[in-house]
C-alpha cells in the first residue's frame, strides 16, 4: 500500500482533514500531521524562532505547534518521519484558486512535499459551505488509487478544487490554469476597546480572469478543477523584454 502524509492549514481538528483521512485510509497507509490551530493564509512560512512540539492525539493524528510547511517538513525530514510516497494537503474549508495559491497554507503544504522530492496534492472546497467534504475526499481517493500503477512524476503538484455538491452531481474533471482576482478591497480601520487603532483585511477581490480554461470557471460550472503547479517562478515570457530594457538603459546604469 502507498504511504501518505496528510496535512492541512485549517488545523488538526478540522472536519476536512478527518474526511480526507477516512477516505484515504481505505486505500493507503496514512499519517496525519497538522497544525494545532487554524493557519489559513500562512503560505510557506516556517517556525524559526520557537521550538516545535508534537502531540499525538487520541485519534492517532499528530498535532504540531507550527505551520503547514513545518508539518510536512517534520513528516518527511525528521526523526519522526516515515517513508512517504505522496503528500496530500486539505481538505481546505473554502477555495484555493487563482491568486489564492500565493497565500494558501494548504497549497504551501503540498509545495513543501515537492521540496522534499515527493509528488503532492492540495485539495480544497470550491465554495465556503462547510459541507460536502466527503465529495472532495472521494475525488482525491479516486485519483490516489490510480497512482499505484501510474505514479505521478516526483516534481508534480496538483491543486484540486471541488464543487460543493454531492459526488453524483459532479460533471467531471477539467485540467485548468490559475485564474486571477482583482486586488483585494481596502483594509478596514477600527478601534480596540482601549481606543487604539486596529486594521482588518477587507474582502478578497472578485474574479478578473475567469475564462473557460481557468479553475474559477470549471468549479462554477460544476467540474472538479485540477491545476498543475510549478515551483519555478521565472517569468520566461518577460526575459526578452528585460534584456531589451537593459540594453536600452545600459548607459545609465
C-alpha positions in Angstrom: 0.0 0.0 0.0 1.1 3.6 -0.6 2.2 5.6 2.4 0.7 9.0 2.6 1.4 12.1 4.7 -1.7 14.2 5.2 -1.7 17.8 6.5 -3.7 21.0 6.2 -3.9 24.6 7.2 -7.3 24.6 8.9 -5.9 22.7 11.9 -5.7 19.1 13.1 -9.3 19.2 14.4 -10.9 20.5 11.2 -13.6 18.4 9.6 -12.0 18.5 6.2 -8.9 16.6 7.3 -11.0 14.0 9.1 -13.0 13.3 5.9 -9.8 13.1 3.9 -8.2 10.6 6.3 -11.4 8.4 6.3 -11.4 8.2 2.5 -7.6 7.7 2.1 -7.2 5.2 4.9 -9.3 2.8 2.9 -6.7 2.6 0.2 -3.4 3.6 1.8 -1.3 3.9 5.0 -2.0 7.4 6.2 -0.1 9.5 8.8 -1.7 12.9 9.7 0.5 15.7 11.0 -1.3 19.1 11.1 -1.2 22.4 12.9 -2.7 22.7 16.4 -4.7 25.7 15.2 -6.1 27.4 12.1 -3.2 28.6 10.0 -5.1 29.8 7.0 -3.0 32.3 5.0 0.2 31.1 6.4 1.6 30.4 2.9 5.1 28.9 3.0 6.1 30.3 6.4 8.4 28.4 8.7 8.7 28.5 12.5 12.4 29.5 13.1 12.4 31.3 16.5 10.4 28.9 18.6 10.8 25.1 19.3 8.3 22.8 17.6 6.4 20.4 19.8 4.4 17.4 18.7 1.4 15.8 20.5 -0.2 12.5 19.5 -4.0 12.8 19.8 -6.4 10.0 20.8 -7.4 9.5 17.2 -3.8 8.9 16.2 -3.3 12.2 14.5 -0.2 14.3 15.3 -0.7 17.9 16.4 2.1 20.4 15.9 2.5 24.0 17.2 3.8 25.1 13.8 2.7 26.0 10.3 1.6 23.7 7.5 5.1 23.8 6.0 6.5 22.8 9.3 4.2 19.8 9.5 5.2 18.4 6.1 8.9 19.1 6.8 8.6 17.2 10.1 6.8 14.4 8.5 9.3 13.9 5.7 12.7 15.1 7.1 13.0 14.4 10.9 13.4 11.5 13.3 9.6 11.4 13.3 9.5 10.9 9.5 8.5 7.7 7.8 8.9 6.7 4.2 6.3 8.6 2.3 5.1 8.1 -1.3 2.8 11.1 -1.6 1.8 14.3 0.4 -1.9 15.3 0.5 -3.0 18.6 2.0 -6.6 19.5 2.8 -9.5 19.4 2.6 -9.5 23.2 2.9 -12.7 24.9 4.0 -13.1 27.1 1.0 -11.4 27.6 -2.4 -7.8 27.9 -3.3 -8.0 29.2 -6.8 -6.3 31.9 -8.9 -4.1 34.2 -6.8 -5.3 32.4 -3.6 -2.4 29.9 -4.0 0.1 32.6 -3.2 -1.2 32.8 0.4 -2.7 29.4 1.0 -1.2 27.2 3.7 -3.0 24.3 2.1 -1.1 24.7 -1.2 2.1 25.5 0.8 2.0 22.2 2.5 1.8 20.5 -0.9 4.7 22.7 -2.1 6.8 21.5 0.8 6.2 18.0 -0.2 7.5 18.8 -3.6 10.6 20.4 -2.0 11.1 17.2 -0.2 11.1 15.3 -3.5 7.6 13.9 -3.4 4.5 14.3 -5.6 1.9 16.3 -3.8 -1.8 17.2 -3.9 -3.6 20.2 -2.4 -7.4 19.8 -2.2 -9.9 22.5 -1.4 -13.7 23.0 -1.5 -14.7 25.3 -4.3 -17.2 27.1 -2.1 -17.3 28.2 1.5 -20.2 25.9 2.5 -18.6 24.0 5.4 -20.1 20.8 3.8 -19.6 18.1 1.2 -16.1 17.3 2.3 -17.0 13.7 1.5 -17.3 14.6 -2.2 -13.8 16.1 -2.3 -12.4 13.2 -0.2 -13.8 10.7 -2.7 -12.3 12.6 -5.6 -8.9 12.5 -4.1 -9.2 8.9 -3.2 -10.1 8.1 -6.8 -7.0 9.9 -8.0 -4.7 8.4 -5.4 -5.9 4.9 -6.1 -4.7 5.3 -9.7 -1.2 6.2 -8.7 -0.2 2.8 -7.5 0.0 1.6 -11.1 0.7 5.0 -12.8 2.5 7.2 -10.2 2.9 11.0 -10.7 6.3 12.5 -11.5 8.1 13.4 -8.4 8.1 17.1 -9.2 4.3 17.2 -9.6 2.0 19.4 -7.5 -1.8 19.2 -8.2 -4.1 21.9 -7.0 -7.6 20.4 -6.8 -10.8 22.4 -6.2 -14.0 20.5 -5.8 -17.6 22.0 -6.2 -19.6 21.8 -3.0 -22.2 19.3 -4.3 -22.9 15.6 -3.8 -20.4 13.3 -5.6 -23.0 12.1 -8.1 -23.7 15.7 -9.2 -20.1 16.4 -10.3 -20.0 17.0 -14.1 -16.5 15.7 -14.5 -12.9 16.9 -14.2 -11.2 19.7 -16.1 -7.5 20.4 -16.3 -7.2 24.1 -15.8 -4.9 27.1 -15.3 -5.0 29.5 -12.4 -7.4 32.4 -12.9 -6.8 35.9 -11.5 -8.5 38.1 -9.0 -8.9 41.8 -8.8 -7.0 43.4 -6.0 -8.5 43.0 -2.5 -10.7 45.7 -1.1 -9.2 48.3 1.2 -8.2 47.3 4.7 -10.8 48.2 7.3 -9.8 50.6 10.1 -11.3 50.2 13.5 -10.5 50.6 17.2 -9.9 48.1 20.0 -11.7 48.6 23.5 -8.8 50.9 24.6 -9.3 53.2 21.6 -6.2 52.1 19.8 -6.4 51.8 16.0 -6.6 48.3 14.5 -6.9 47.0 11.0 -8.6 44.1 9.3 -8.2 42.8 5.8 -11.1 43.7 3.6 -12.9 41.2 1.4 -10.9 39.4 -1.3 -11.1 40.7 -4.8 -13.6 39.4 -7.4 -12.7 37.4 -10.5 -10.6 39.4 -13.0 -9.7 36.4 -15.3 -12.2 33.5 -15.1 -12.1 32.3 -18.7 -13.2 28.9 -19.8 -9.8 27.3 -19.2 -9.5 28.6 -15.6 -10.1 27.0 -12.2 -12.8 29.6 -11.4 -14.8 28.7 -14.5 -14.5 24.9 -14.0 -15.8 24.9 -10.4 -18.5 27.4 -11.2 -19.8 25.1 -13.9 -19.8 22.1 -11.6 -16.5 20.5 -12.6 -13.6 19.4 -10.5 -10.6 21.7 -11.3 -7.1 20.2 -11.3 -4.3 22.7 -11.9 -0.7 21.5 -12.1 1.5 24.0 -10.3 5.2 24.6 -10.9 7.7 25.9 -8.3 9.8 27.7 -11.0 8.6 31.3 -10.7 10.8 32.5 -13.5 8.7 34.8 -15.8 10.2 33.5 -19.1 7.8 35.4 -21.2 9.4 38.6 -19.8 13.1 37.6 -20.2 13.4 39.1 -23.7 11.6 42.2 -22.6 14.0 42.6 -19.7 17.1 42.0 -21.9 15.9 44.7 -24.3 15.2 47.2 -21.5 18.7 46.6 -20.0 20.3 47.1 -23.4 18.4 50.4 -23.8 19.3 51.6 -20.4 22.9 50.3 -20.1 24.5 53.7 -20.3 22.5 55.0 -17.3 23.1 52.0 -15.1 
